[in-house]
């Protein structure tokens, strides 16, 4: 996930009738009425895999601002960039609309969603209790596994190390990815699949937010504190340190994006 070269904002034209394309403009395997051909049905698992790959690639381009906020994404152009057919790209765009990263434009495809102040406030209102509970559950799982360390602790430690290494990257994309991975690994370590599914729906918007704001050094230091308490199996300290971190993150985001706190 707490949690990413393509079309530019100048590419204003999009096809009617869907995300960047309309009936009759799909790949050769698609019927004009939108139903799948027999060949498509036979290749459904492969197409699903391609759709997931397209979704991950587009999500990453949004997070690292290759696709900036407000940019229109043209299905045909995105498919060319990803070197895929338009069917899995169309499915990926629809999925990202569902995640809240993209929004539909009336009769003109999709664009990268702009986050306003209310969006950021709402996102933190939802993320805060989930992030705190994820850390509490992760620490609880470590405590119950003692003296054996769960494999997830190793993954979390690796994410922490990567975030430190990525802090010197001038582009910032690696740090955003590492920051997101750290929070996602806490959720994975919690061992709660319902929490994981809920956080997955927030993940794209969190990546977008992390890519928009700064990551001060003191917030990176807070990751180390969170990790220490989780690795010690200290539930309440893990929860308290995570609460501090998320609230600091909110303050930094509002200051960076809207020049206030």
ChimeraX commands (.cxc) that place a marker at each C-alpha (Angstrom):
marker #1 position 0.00,0.00,0.00 radius 0.5
marker #1 position -0.17,3.55,4.01 radius 0.5
marker #1 position 0.87,2.09,0.46 radius 0.5
marker #1 position 3.93,4.75,-8.19 radius 0.5
marker #1 position 6.58,7.09,-19.96 radius 0.5
marker #1 position 3.14,7.75,-20.67 radius 0.5
marker #1 position 0.44,10.10,-21.91 radius 0.5
marker #1 position 0.91,13.73,-20.99 radius 0.5
marker #1 position -1.62,16.26,-19.77 radius 0.5
marker #1 position -1.44,17.85,-23.21 radius 0.5
marker #1 position -3.03,14.85,-24.86 radius 0.5
marker #1 position -6.51,16.21,-24.72 radius 0.5
marker #1 position -8.39,14.12,-27.25 radius 0.5
marker #1 position -9.99,10.82,-26.30 radius 0.5
marker #1 position -12.39,8.47,-27.99 radius 0.5
marker #1 position -16.09,8.54,-27.05 radius 0.5
marker #1 position -17.86,5.58,-25.58 radius 0.5
marker #1 position -15.37,4.40,-22.95 radius 0.5
marker #1 position -11.98,5.00,-21.44 radius 0.5
marker #1 position -10.18,6.42,-24.45 radius 0.5
marker #1 position -12.09,4.36,-26.99 radius 0.5
marker #1 position -15.56,3.52,-28.17 radius 0.5
marker #1 position -17.36,0.70,-29.93 radius 0.5
marker #1 position -15.54,-0.45,-32.97 radius 0.5
marker #1 position -12.18,0.91,-31.77 radius 0.5
marker #1 position -11.14,-2.09,-29.65 radius 0.5
marker #1 position -8.70,-4.82,-30.47 radius 0.5
marker #1 position -9.40,-7.27,-33.23 radius 0.5
marker #1 position -10.69,-9.87,-30.77 radius 0.5
marker #1 position -13.57,-7.71,-29.57 radius 0.5
marker #1 position -17.03,-7.80,-31.16 radius 0.5
marker #1 position -18.80,-4.49,-31.94 radius 0.5
marker #1 position -21.44,-5.21,-29.26 radius 0.5
marker #1 position -18.73,-5.46,-26.60 radius 0.5
marker #1 position -19.06,-9.25,-26.10 radius 0.5
marker #1 position -15.97,-11.38,-26.14 radius 0.5
marker #1 position -15.27,-13.62,-29.08 radius 0.5
marker #1 position -14.64,-17.31,-28.60 radius 0.5
marker #1 position -10.91,-16.69,-28.85 radius 0.5
marker #1 position -11.08,-14.09,-26.12 radius 0.5
marker #1 position -12.98,-16.40,-23.80 radius 0.5
marker #1 position -10.40,-19.09,-24.31 radius 0.5
marker #1 position -7.66,-16.65,-23.36 radius 0.5
marker #1 position -9.46,-15.15,-20.38 radius 0.5
marker #1 position -6.83,-16.12,-17.72 radius 0.5
marker #1 position -4.06,-14.67,-19.87 radius 0.5
marker #1 position -6.06,-11.49,-20.46 radius 0.5
marker #1 position -6.70,-11.16,-16.73 radius 0.5
marker #1 position -2.96,-11.36,-16.14 radius 0.5
marker #1 position -2.34,-8.72,-18.82 radius 0.5
marker #1 position -5.02,-6.51,-17.29 radius 0.5
marker #1 position -3.33,-6.78,-13.89 radius 0.5
marker #1 position 0.03,-5.89,-15.44 radius 0.5
marker #1 position -1.53,-2.91,-17.21 radius 0.5
marker #1 position -3.20,-1.79,-13.99 radius 0.5
marker #1 position 0.11,-1.94,-12.08 radius 0.5
marker #1 position 1.95,-0.06,-14.82 radius 0.5
marker #1 position -0.66,2.71,-15.04 radius 0.5
marker #1 position -0.85,2.96,-11.26 radius 0.5
marker #1 position 2.93,3.41,-11.12 radius 0.5
marker #1 position 2.83,6.13,-13.79 radius 0.5
marker #1 position 0.19,7.97,-11.79 radius 0.5
marker #1 position 2.17,7.66,-8.56 radius 0.5
marker #1 position 5.41,8.94,-10.07 radius 0.5
marker #1 position 3.49,11.69,-11.90 radius 0.5
marker #1 position 4.36,10.52,-15.39 radius 0.5
marker #1 position 0.59,10.81,-15.70 radius 0.5
marker #1 position 0.00,14.03,-13.71 radius 0.5
marker #1 position -3.22,14.99,-11.99 radius 0.5
marker #1 position -5.85,16.04,-14.48 radius 0.5
marker #1 position -4.14,14.31,-17.42 radius 0.5
marker #1 position -6.49,12.61,-19.86 radius 0.5
marker #1 position -5.52,9.03,-20.63 radius 0.5
marker #1 position -6.29,7.85,-24.13 radius 0.5
marker #1 position -6.80,4.11,-24.28 radius 0.5
marker #1 position -5.08,3.72,-27.64 radius 0.5
marker #1 position -2.02,5.73,-26.55 radius 0.5
marker #1 position -1.68,3.94,-23.22 radius 0.5
marker #1 position -1.91,0.58,-25.01 radius 0.5
marker #1 position 0.87,1.65,-27.38 radius 0.5
marker #1 position 3.06,2.79,-24.49 radius 0.5
marker #1 position 2.57,-0.48,-22.63 radius 0.5
marker #1 position 2.87,-2.49,-25.86 radius 0.5
marker #1 position -0.40,-4.27,-25.15 radius 0.5
marker #1 position -3.69,-4.68,-26.92 radius 0.5
marker #1 position -6.45,-2.28,-25.95 radius 0.5
marker #1 position -8.70,-4.85,-24.23 radius 0.5
marker #1 position -6.56,-5.38,-21.07 radius 0.5
marker #1 position -5.77,-1.66,-20.98 radius 0.5
marker #1 position -9.48,-0.84,-21.08 radius 0.5
marker #1 position -10.09,-3.27,-18.22 radius 0.5
marker #1 position -7.22,-1.72,-16.25 radius 0.5
marker #1 position -8.57,1.80,-16.73 radius 0.5
marker #1 position -12.00,0.71,-15.52 radius 0.5
marker #1 position -10.45,-0.93,-12.45 radius 0.5
marker #1 position -8.50,2.24,-11.63 radius 0.5
marker #1 position -11.69,4.28,-11.87 radius 0.5
marker #1 position -13.04,1.93,-9.19 radius 0.5
marker #1 position -9.93,2.54,-7.06 radius 0.5
marker #1 position -10.45,6.28,-7.24 radius 0.5
marker #1 position -7.24,7.02,-9.14 radius 0.5
marker #1 position -9.04,7.85,-12.37 radius 0.5
marker #1 position -12.36,9.52,-13.01 radius 0.5
marker #1 position -14.70,9.20,-15.95 radius 0.5
marker #1 position -15.22,12.14,-18.26 radius 0.5
marker #1 position -18.61,12.46,-20.00 radius 0.5
marker #1 position -18.19,10.97,-23.47 radius 0.5
marker #1 position -14.44,11.53,-23.46 radius 0.5
marker #1 position -12.63,8.75,-21.62 radius 0.5
marker #1 position -10.83,9.12,-18.28 radius 0.5
marker #1 position -8.40,11.44,-16.55 radius 0.5
marker #1 position -6.16,11.21,-13.52 radius 0.5
marker #1 position -8.14,12.33,-10.51 radius 0.5
marker #1 position -7.23,15.59,-8.83 radius 0.5
marker #1 position -7.10,15.40,-5.05 radius 0.5
marker #1 position -8.53,18.48,-3.37 radius 0.5
marker #1 position -8.33,19.32,0.32 radius 0.5
marker #1 position -11.54,17.44,1.16 radius 0.5
marker #1 position -10.22,14.33,-0.64 radius 0.5
marker #1 position -7.01,14.41,1.40 radius 0.5
marker #1 position -8.87,14.96,4.67 radius 0.5
marker #1 position -11.25,12.07,3.93 radius 0.5
marker #1 position -8.40,9.79,2.95 radius 0.5
marker #1 position -6.55,10.39,6.22 radius 0.5
marker #1 position -9.76,9.96,8.23 radius 0.5
marker #1 position -10.08,6.46,6.80 radius 0.5
marker #1 position -6.40,5.54,6.68 radius 0.5
marker #1 position -5.54,6.57,10.25 radius 0.5
marker #1 position -7.54,3.93,12.17 radius 0.5
marker #1 position -6.70,1.23,9.63 radius 0.5
marker #1 position -2.96,1.96,9.76 radius 0.5
marker #1 position -3.00,1.99,13.56 radius 0.5
marker #1 position -4.87,-1.31,13.72 radius 0.5
marker #1 position -2.52,-2.87,11.15 radius 0.5
marker #1 position 0.49,-2.06,13.34 radius 0.5
marker #1 position -1.25,-3.33,16.46 radius 0.5
marker #1 position -2.15,-6.62,14.77 radius 0.5
marker #1 position 1.31,-7.00,13.27 radius 0.5
marker #1 position 2.91,-6.59,16.70 radius 0.5
marker #1 position 0.40,-9.02,18.19 radius 0.5
marker #1 position 1.30,-11.61,15.59 radius 0.5
marker #1 position 5.00,-11.20,16.34 radius 0.5
marker #1 position 4.35,-11.60,20.08 radius 0.5
marker #1 position 2.30,-14.75,19.57 radius 0.5
marker #1 position 4.98,-16.25,17.32 radius 0.5
marker #1 position 7.82,-15.70,19.77 radius 0.5
marker #1 position 10.48,-16.89,19.99 radius 0.5
marker #1 position 10.13,-17.60,16.25 radius 0.5
marker #1 position 10.09,-14.46,14.11 radius 0.5
marker #1 position 7.36,-14.44,11.41 radius 0.5
marker #1 position 8.70,-14.16,7.84 radius 0.5
marker #1 position 6.85,-10.87,7.45 radius 0.5
marker #1 position 9.26,-9.19,9.84 radius 0.5
marker #1 position 12.11,-9.83,7.42 radius 0.5
marker #1 position 10.10,-8.29,4.57 radius 0.5
marker #1 position 9.26,-5.27,6.72 radius 0.5
marker #1 position 12.91,-4.80,7.69 radius 0.5
marker #1 position 13.88,-4.96,4.00 radius 0.5
marker #1 position 11.27,-2.30,3.12 radius 0.5
marker #1 position 12.63,-0.06,5.86 radius 0.5
marker #1 position 16.16,-0.44,4.51 radius 0.5
marker #1 position 15.01,0.29,0.96 radius 0.5
marker #1 position 13.23,3.45,2.09 radius 0.5
marker #1 position 16.43,4.69,3.71 radius 0.5
marker #1 position 18.44,3.95,0.58 radius 0.5
marker #1 position 15.83,5.57,-1.68 radius 0.5
marker #1 position 15.78,8.81,0.35 radius 0.5
marker #1 position 18.77,10.12,-1.63 radius 0.5
marker #1 position 17.10,9.52,-5.00 radius 0.5
marker #1 position 16.44,12.97,-6.53 radius 0.5
marker #1 position 13.49,11.72,-8.56 radius 0.5
marker #1 position 11.58,10.61,-5.47 radius 0.5
marker #1 position 9.82,7.72,-7.22 radius 0.5
marker #1 position 11.85,5.04,-5.45 radius 0.5
marker #1 position 11.18,6.63,-2.08 radius 0.5
marker #1 position 7.44,6.77,-2.76 radius 0.5
marker #1 position 7.49,3.08,-3.73 radius 0.5
marker #1 position 9.52,2.13,-0.65 radius 0.5
marker #1 position 7.35,4.20,1.68 radius 0.5
marker #1 position 4.25,2.54,0.29 radius 0.5
marker #1 position 5.81,-0.93,0.51 radius 0.5
marker #1 position 6.64,-0.39,4.19 radius 0.5
marker #1 position 3.01,0.29,5.05 radius 0.5
marker #1 position 1.79,-2.54,2.83 radius 0.5
marker #1 position 4.17,-4.95,4.54 radius 0.5
marker #1 position 2.76,-3.99,7.94 radius 0.5
marker #1 position -0.70,-4.87,6.65 radius 0.5
marker #1 position 0.61,-8.19,5.30 radius 0.5
marker #1 position 2.27,-8.96,8.63 radius 0.5
marker #1 position -1.02,-8.30,10.44 radius 0.5
marker #1 position -2.35,-11.55,8.97 radius 0.5
marker #1 position -5.86,-10.10,8.57 radius 0.5
marker #1 position -7.15,-10.69,5.01 radius 0.5
marker #1 position -10.16,-8.41,5.46 radius 0.5
marker #1 position -7.89,-5.55,6.50 radius 0.5
marker #1 position -5.64,-6.32,3.54 radius 0.5
marker #1 position -8.55,-6.14,1.09 radius 0.5
marker #1 position -9.76,-2.87,2.58 radius 0.5
marker #1 position -6.31,-1.34,2.43 radius 0.5
marker #1 position -5.84,-2.52,-1.14 radius 0.5
marker #1 position -8.71,-0.27,-2.19 radius 0.5
marker #1 position -6.98,2.70,-0.55 radius 0.5
marker #1 position -3.54,1.79,-1.84 radius 0.5
marker #1 position -3.71,3.62,-5.15 radius 0.5
marker #1 position -4.88,6.87,-3.60 radius 0.5
marker #1 position -2.21,6.62,-0.91 radius 0.5
marker #1 position 0.48,6.16,-3.57 radius 0.5
marker #1 position -0.83,9.22,-5.37 radius 0.5
marker #1 position -0.79,11.21,-2.14 radius 0.5
marker #1 position 2.70,10.05,-1.15 radius 0.5
marker #1 position 3.96,11.12,-4.57 radius 0.5
marker #1 position 2.49,14.60,-4.18 radius 0.5
marker #1 position 3.91,15.56,-0.81 radius 0.5
marker #1 position 7.34,15.75,0.74 radius 0.5
marker #1 position 8.81,13.03,2.96 radius 0.5
marker #1 position 10.70,14.84,5.74 radius 0.5
marker #1 position 13.57,13.05,7.44 radius 0.5
marker #1 position 11.76,12.89,10.78 radius 0.5
marker #1 position 8.95,10.87,9.17 radius 0.5
marker #1 position 11.45,8.36,7.83 radius 0.5
marker #1 position 12.82,8.10,11.36 radius 0.5
marker #1 position 9.30,7.35,12.57 radius 0.5
marker #1 position 9.27,4.27,10.33 radius 0.5
marker #1 position 12.24,2.92,12.25 radius 0.5
marker #1 position 10.40,3.47,15.54 radius 0.5
marker #1 position 7.29,1.74,14.22 radius 0.5
marker #1 position 9.38,-1.18,13.03 radius 0.5
marker #1 position 11.15,-1.54,16.36 radius 0.5
marker #1 position 7.91,-1.78,18.33 radius 0.5
marker #1 position 6.33,-4.17,15.83 radius 0.5
marker #1 position 9.42,-6.41,15.86 radius 0.5
marker #1 position 9.34,-6.39,19.68 radius 0.5
marker #1 position 5.70,-7.44,19.67 radius 0.5
marker #1 position 4.69,-4.31,21.60 radius 0.5
marker #1 position 1.11,-3.72,20.42 radius 0.5
marker #1 position 0.29,-0.46,22.14 radius 0.5
marker #1 position 3.62,1.22,21.40 radius 0.5
marker #1 position 3.37,0.11,17.76 radius 0.5
marker #1 position -0.14,1.56,17.56 radius 0.5
marker #1 position 0.86,4.84,19.26 radius 0.5
marker #1 position 3.91,5.37,17.04 radius 0.5
marker #1 position 1.82,4.69,13.94 radius 0.5
marker #1 position -0.84,7.17,15.06 radius 0.5
marker #1 position 1.85,9.83,15.47 radius 0.5
marker #1 position 3.27,9.01,12.05 radius 0.5
marker #1 position -0.06,9.18,10.21 radius 0.5
marker #1 position -1.01,12.45,11.89 radius 0.5
marker #1 position 2.38,13.95,11.01 radius 0.5
marker #1 position 1.88,12.70,7.46 radius 0.5
marker #1 position -1.47,14.49,7.31 radius 0.5
marker #1 position 0.07,17.75,8.53 radius 0.5
marker #1 position 2.89,17.51,5.98 radius 0.5
marker #1 position 0.45,16.70,3.17 radius 0.5
marker #1 position -1.82,19.65,3.92 radius 0.5
marker #1 position 1.15,21.99,4.24 radius 0.5
marker #1 position 2.76,20.74,1.02 radius 0.5
marker #1 position -0.39,20.71,-1.08 radius 0.5
marker #1 position -2.49,23.54,0.31 radius 0.5
marker #1 position 0.05,25.68,2.18 radius 0.5
marker #1 position -1.63,25.21,5.54 radius 0.5
marker #1 position -2.03,22.69,8.35 radius 0.5
marker link #1:2,3 radius 0.2
marker link #1:5,6 radius 0.2
marker link #1:6,7 radius 0.2
marker link #1:7,8 radius 0.2
marker link #1:8,9 radius 0.2
marker link #1:9,10 radius 0.2
marker link #1:10,11 radius 0.2
marker link #1:11,12 radius 0.2
marker link #1:12,13 radius 0.2
marker link #1:13,14 radius 0.2
marker link #1:14,15 radius 0.2
marker link #1:15,16 radius 0.2
marker link #1:16,17 radius 0.2
marker link #1:17,18 radius 0.2
marker link #1:18,19 radius 0.2
marker link #1:19,20 radius 0.2
marker link #1:20,21 radius 0.2
marker link #1:21,22 radius 0.2
marker link #1:22,23 radius 0.2
marker link #1:23,24 radius 0.2
marker link #1:24,25 radius 0.2
marker link #1:25,26 radius 0.2
marker link #1:26,27 radius 0.2
marker link #1:27,28 radius 0.2
marker link #1:28,29 radius 0.2
marker link #1:29,30 radius 0.2
marker link #1:30,31 radius 0.2
marker link #1:31,32 radius 0.2
marker link #1:32,33 radius 0.2
marker link #1:33,34 radius 0.2
marker link #1:34,35 radius 0.2
marker link #1:35,36 radius 0.2
marker link #1:36,37 radius 0.2
marker link #1:37,38 radius 0.2
marker link #1:38,39 radius 0.2
marker link #1:39,40 radius 0.2
marker link #1:40,41 radius 0.2
marker link #1:41,42 radius 0.2
marker link #1:42,43 radius 0.2
marker link #1:43,44 radius 0.2
marker link #1:44,45 radius 0.2
marker link #1:45,46 radius 0.2
marker link #1:46,47 radius 0.2
marker link #1:47,48 radius 0.2
marker link #1:48,49 radius 0.2
marker link #1:49,50 radius 0.2
marker link #1:50,51 radius 0.2
marker link #1:51,52 radius 0.2
marker link #1:52,53 radius 0.2
marker link #1:53,54 radius 0.2
marker link #1:54,55 radius 0.2
marker link #1:55,56 radius 0.2
marker link #1:56,57 radius 0.2
marker link #1:57,58 radius 0.2
marker link #1:58,59 radius 0.2
marker link #1:59,60 radius 0.2
marker link #1:60,61 radius 0.2
marker link #1:61,62 radius 0.2
marker link #1:62,63 radius 0.2
marker link #1:63,64 radius 0.2
marker link #1:64,65 radius 0.2
marker link #1:65,66 radius 0.2
marker link #1:66,67 radius 0.2
marker link #1:67,68 radius 0.2
marker link #1:68,69 radius 0.2
marker link #1:69,70 radius 0.2
marker link #1:70,71 radius 0.2
marker link #1:71,72 radius 0.2
marker link #1:72,73 radius 0.2
marker link #1:73,74 radius 0.2
marker link #1:74,75 radius 0.2
marker link #1:75,76 radius 0.2
marker link #1:76,77 radius 0.2
marker link #1:77,78 radius 0.2
marker link #1:78,79 radius 0.2
marker link #1:79,80 radius 0.2
marker link #1:80,81 radius 0.2
marker link #1:81,82 radius 0.2
marker link #1:82,83 radius 0.2
marker link #1:83,84 radius 0.2
marker link #1:84,85 radius 0.2
marker link #1:85,86 radius 0.2
marker link #1:86,87 radius 0.2
marker link #1:87,88 radius 0.2
marker link #1:88,89 radius 0.2
marker link #1:89,90 radius 0.2
marker link #1:90,91 radius 0.2
marker link #1:91,92 radius 0.2
marker link #1:92,93 radius 0.2
marker link #1:93,94 radius 0.2
marker link #1:94,95 radius 0.2
marker link #1:95,96 radius 0.2
marker link #1:96,97 radius 0.2
marker link #1:97,98 radius 0.2
marker link #1:98,99 radius 0.2
marker link #1:99,100 radius 0.2
marker link #1:100,101 radius 0.2
marker link #1:101,102 radius 0.2
marker link #1:102,103 radius 0.2
marker link #1:103,104 radius 0.2
marker link #1:104,105 radius 0.2
marker link #1:105,106 radius 0.2
marker link #1:106,107 radius 0.2
marker link #1:107,108 radius 0.2
marker link #1:108,109 radius 0.2
marker link #1:109,110 radius 0.2
marker link #1:110,111 radius 0.2
marker link #1:111,112 radius 0.2
marker link #1:112,113 radius 0.2
marker link #1:113,114 radius 0.2
marker link #1:114,115 radius 0.2
marker link #1:115,116 radius 0.2
marker link #1:116,117 radius 0.2
marker link #1:117,118 radius 0.2
marker link #1:118,119 radius 0.2
marker link #1:119,120 radius 0.2
marker link #1:120,121 radius 0.2
marker link #1:121,122 radius 0.2
marker link #1:122,123 radius 0.2
marker link #1:123,124 radius 0.2
marker link #1:124,125 radius 0.2
marker link #1:125,126 radius 0.2
marker link #1:126,127 radius 0.2
marker link #1:127,128 radius 0.2
marker link #1:128,129 radius 0.2
marker link #1:129,130 radius 0.2
marker link #1:130,131 radius 0.2
marker link #1:131,132 radius 0.2
marker link #1:132,133 radius 0.2
marker link #1:133,134 radius 0.2
marker link #1:134,135 radius 0.2
marker link #1:135,136 radius 0.2
marker link #1:136,137 radius 0.2
marker link #1:137,138 radius 0.2
marker link #1:138,139 radius 0.2
marker link #1:139,140 radius 0.2
marker link #1:140,141 radius 0.2
marker link #1:141,142 radius 0.2
marker link #1:142,143 radius 0.2
marker link #1:143,144 radius 0.2
marker link #1:144,145 radius 0.2
marker link #1:145,146 radius 0.2
marker link #1:146,147 radius 0.2
marker link #1:147,148 radius 0.2
marker link #1:148,149 radius 0.2
marker link #1:149,150 radius 0.2
marker link #1:150,151 radius 0.2
marker link #1:151,152 radius 0.2
marker link #1:152,153 radius 0.2
marker link #1:153,154 radius 0.2
marker link #1:154,155 radius 0.2
marker link #1:155,156 radius 0.2
marker link #1:156,157 radius 0.2
marker link #1:157,158 radius 0.2
marker link #1:158,159 radius 0.2
marker link #1:159,160 radius 0.2
marker link #1:160,161 radius 0.2
marker link #1:161,162 radius 0.2
marker link #1:162,163 radius 0.2
marker link #1:163,164 radius 0.2
marker link #1:164,165 radius 0.2
marker link #1:165,166 radius 0.2
marker link #1:166,167 radius 0.2
marker link #1:167,168 radius 0.2
marker link #1:168,169 radius 0.2
marker link #1:169,170 radius 0.2
marker link #1:170,171 radius 0.2
marker link #1:171,172 radius 0.2
marker link #1:172,173 radius 0.2
marker link #1:173,174 radius 0.2
marker link #1:174,175 radius 0.2
marker link #1:175,176 radius 0.2
marker link #1:176,177 radius 0.2
marker link #1:177,178 radius 0.2
marker link #1:178,179 radius 0.2
marker link #1:179,180 radius 0.2
marker link #1:180,181 radius 0.2
marker link #1:181,182 radius 0.2
marker link #1:182,183 radius 0.2
marker link #1:183,184 radius 0.2
marker link #1:184,185 radius 0.2
marker link #1:185,186 radius 0.2
marker link #1:186,187 radius 0.2
marker link #1:187,188 radius 0.2
marker link #1:188,189 radius 0.2
marker link #1:189,190 radius 0.2
marker link #1:190,191 radius 0.2
marker link #1:191,192 radius 0.2
marker link #1:192,193 radius 0.2
marker link #1:193,194 radius 0.2
marker link #1:194,195 radius 0.2
marker link #1:195,196 radius 0.2
marker link #1:196,197 radius 0.2
marker link #1:197,198 radius 0.2
marker link #1:198,199 radius 0.2
marker link #1:199,200 radius 0.2
marker link #1:200,201 radius 0.2
marker link #1:201,202 radius 0.2
marker link #1:202,203 radius 0.2
marker link #1:203,204 radius 0.2
marker link #1:204,205 radius 0.2
marker link #1:205,206 radius 0.2
marker link #1:206,207 radius 0.2
marker link #1:207,208 radius 0.2
marker link #1:208,209 radius 0.2
marker link #1:209,210 radius 0.2
marker link #1:210,211 radius 0.2
marker link #1:211,212 radius 0.2
marker link #1:212,213 radius 0.2
marker link #1:213,214 radius 0.2
marker link #1:214,215 radius 0.2
marker link #1:215,216 radius 0.2
marker link #1:216,217 radius 0.2
marker link #1:217,218 radius 0.2
marker link #1:218,219 radius 0.2
marker link #1:219,220 radius 0.2
marker link #1:220,221 radius 0.2
marker link #1:221,222 radius 0.2
marker link #1:222,223 radius 0.2
marker link #1:223,224 radius 0.2
marker link #1:224,225 radius 0.2
marker link #1:225,226 radius 0.2
marker link #1:226,227 radius 0.2
marker link #1:227,228 radius 0.2
marker link #1:228,229 radius 0.2
marker link #1:229,230 radius 0.2
marker link #1:230,231 radius 0.2
marker link #1:231,232 radius 0.2
marker link #1:232,233 radius 0.2
marker link #1:233,234 radius 0.2
marker link #1:234,235 radius 0.2
marker link #1:235,236 radius 0.2
marker link #1:236,237 radius 0.2
marker link #1:237,238 radius 0.2
marker link #1:238,239 radius 0.2
marker link #1:239,240 radius 0.2
marker link #1:240,241 radius 0.2
marker link #1:241,242 radius 0.2
marker link #1:242,243 radius 0.2
marker link #1:243,244 radius 0.2
marker link #1:244,245 radius 0.2
marker link #1:245,246 radius 0.2
marker link #1:246,247 radius 0.2
marker link #1:247,248 radius 0.2
marker link #1:248,249 radius 0.2
marker link #1:249,250 radius 0.2
marker link #1:250,251 radius 0.2
marker link #1:251,252 radius 0.2
marker link #1:252,253 radius 0.2
marker link #1:253,254 radius 0.2
marker link #1:254,255 radius 0.2
marker link #1:255,256 radius 0.2
marker link #1:256,257 radius 0.2
marker link #1:257,258 radius 0.2
marker link #1:258,259 radius 0.2
marker link #1:259,260 radius 0.2
marker link #1:260,261 radius 0.2
view
